[in-house]
Amino acid sequence: MAGSEFETGSRSVSQQALTDESVAVTAGRSPSAHHGTVNPPVYHASTILMDSYAALRDAHKIRPGDGITYGVHGTPGTYAFEEAVAALEGGYRTRLCSSGLTAVTGPLLSYLSAGDHLLMVDSVYGPTRRFCEGTLRRMGIETTYYDPLIGEGIAALIRPNTRVIFLESPGSWTFEVQDIPAIVAVAQEAGIWTMIDNTWASPLYFKPFAHGVDVSIQAATKYIAGHSDLVMGAVTTSERAYPLLQKGWMELGLCASPDDVYLAMRGLRTIAPRLRQHWANGLAVADWLTRQPEVVDLLHPAHPDDPGHALWSRDFLGACGLFAFTLHPSVSSDAHLSAFLDQMALFGMGYSWGGFESLLLPTDPASIRSAVRWPRAGRAEGKVMRIHIGLEGLDDLLLDLDRGFARLRAV
Ligand SMILES: Cc1ncc(COP(=O)(O)O)c(C=O)c1O
């Protein structure tokens, strides 16, 4: 919780004065409750034994998140991690679930009802779209996809039954930056909830609640955990939005495994220096890519050439290591891609991102767009390659890419 107290050794300190680096290292710590251990212990728990009949009788009055009543509702370890994520996001409270995708579907199910209308950004993570077209449609909830660059123009899409506007900025395939303050202003005027998938920026580099967003979603699988060894979701809300989320969590039975929570907390402690390196090396690689003749477009909002750079500079505090570049159509065949990708030494091919390892993935944004075709005006035709810059040495990564481009040219 923003501004709450935490312990460092035997002293209690207010978080308000601290930088994100310090909050990431300290939030959720309570050594005095755990024999001085710095890390909260792991409680493997389903049953929580009550002290007395009176305690049992009153347990149902305790709001999950406020007390230890049952493993699904939370343990001291999960609450500690929730407190740390909420502090970094700048929100009221956080609840956990078993994957980033559940952190998307849980809030949508918690805030939407049959007959409601959802405005969904067209550049959204593919499985989020699949959920809208599948489960939400089946439940009688209609989704309209909107141009990520729509800004205040979103007002024209609002209907009397529009209940949620969902944002993801930048989108994790095409990296278009949304005008979040403009969209939030329209939503607030119309009394509509706003939710953002904030995974790209992480809780460090975009502060949703300072911009008036109601619900912030993190695939903790990515930078929070940071080590490609678990899947988890974390949803943080404003105080006003919390009761609906909490009700949904109770009804849906969403929770995360205590061992994974422990690992995610361990990851969170080092998120600030990790992100700084992902950001710096990512930009250096992006710059290098712009000098390759086969690269016809760079999709990286922290790069000055990107059309979203001005919005990114205005609203974001940093960039992660995930971006994309487009290969000229003449070098986008399967043979070219095999030559480029198959013998990479450091760049792996695989889904996900946010871990310590570098990744390269050919994508097909055109296949999942419906409001605005891809490539949109001003962006180049060709194969869009998503790249994640991990924590390896920059020179090693550039050499690996350089050799890849040499193989591509030789086809
Ligand atoms: C932007 C974004 N949101 C959510 C998710 C879902 O996370 P998970 O894989 O933990 O379900 C992903 C996964 O790739 C993602 O890229």
PDBQT file of the ligand as one rigid body, heavy atoms in Angstrom, charges set to zero:
ROOT
HETATM    1  C1  LIG A 501       1.209  -8.006 -22.396  1.00  0.00    +0.000 C 
HETATM    2  C2  LIG A 501       0.930  -9.330 -21.785  1.00  0.00    +0.000 A 
HETATM    3  N1  LIG A 501      -0.060  -9.441 -20.902  1.00  0.00    +0.000 NA
HETATM    4  C3  LIG A 501      -0.358 -10.619 -20.315  1.00  0.00    +0.000 A 
HETATM    5  C4  LIG A 501       0.363 -11.755 -20.618  1.00  0.00    +0.000 A 
HETATM    6  C5  LIG A 501      -0.033 -13.057 -19.988  1.00  0.00    +0.000 C 
HETATM    7  O1  LIG A 501       0.874 -13.511 -19.049  1.00  0.00    +0.000 OA
HETATM    8  P1  LIG A 501       0.987 -15.072 -18.720  1.00  0.00    +0.000 P 
HETATM    9  O2  LIG A 501       1.836 -15.659 -19.804  1.00  0.00    +0.000 OA
HETATM   10  O3  LIG A 501       1.615 -15.120 -17.366  1.00  0.00    +0.000 OA
HETATM   11  O4  LIG A 501      -0.397 -15.643 -18.715  1.00  0.00    +0.000 OA
HETATM   12  C6  LIG A 501       1.408 -11.695 -21.524  1.00  0.00    +0.000 A 
HETATM   13  C7  LIG A 501       2.191 -12.913 -21.862  1.00  0.00    +0.000 C 
HETATM   14  O5  LIG A 501       2.948 -12.976 -22.799  1.00  0.00    +0.000 OA
HETATM   15  C8  LIG A 501       1.692 -10.450 -22.138  1.00  0.00    +0.000 A 
HETATM   16  O6  LIG A 501       2.668 -10.344 -23.048  1.00  0.00    +0.000 OA
ENDROOT
TORSDOF 0
